[in-house]
Amino acid sequence: MDLKFEVVVLPVSDVDRAKAFYEGLGFRLDVDHSDDEGFRVVHLTPPGSQCSILFGNRVSNAAPGSVEGLHLIVDDIEAARAELLERGADMSEVFHDAGGVFHHAGEEGRVGGPEPERASYSSFASFSDPDGNGWVLQEVTTRLPGR
C-alpha cells in the first residue's frame, strides 16, 4: 500500500496575509475557496514539491504559528536562501549542526556556514512565516538509497 504525504495544515491568524506571503515566495495557488458561513481554505504548493500547504478559516484548532520543522529540500542552500531573501523571507544565515547529523531544535548547536565538506543533508537555513510557523531549508545533493 502506498501512503502519500501530500498536505500539511498550517494554523494562521490572517489568511490573506499568509496567502500573500507564500505566493510571494513563489508557492503556486491551487485553491482559494470560501462559503457563506465563514469557512475558507487556501491550498498552495512550493515549486517542485509533491506536498502542499493548506490554511484558512475553520480548518485547524491549533494555535497560529505553532508548526515548526517544516523542511524544504534544495540542491543549493546558498542560492535558495538568496532567492527566498529576495522574495521577502527573513532568512537565517546558512548553518550546520555541531553534531554533524541533523539540526537541533531552535538555534541550539548551530555552527555558522554550510557543512564544511558540503555533505548532503547537512546544511540548513531557516525562516518563519508571518505567524511564526517555522521552515528549514535543507541541502540535499545526493539522496540516501531508496529515496
Protein Blocks (a to p, Z undefined) as FASTA:
>chain_A
ZZddfbdcdddfblklmmmmmmmnopacfbdcddfkopacdddddehiabdcdddehiaf
bdehiaghiacddfblklmmmmmmmnopacddddddfklpaccehjehiaedjdfklpgh
iaccddddfkopacdddddfbdcehZZ
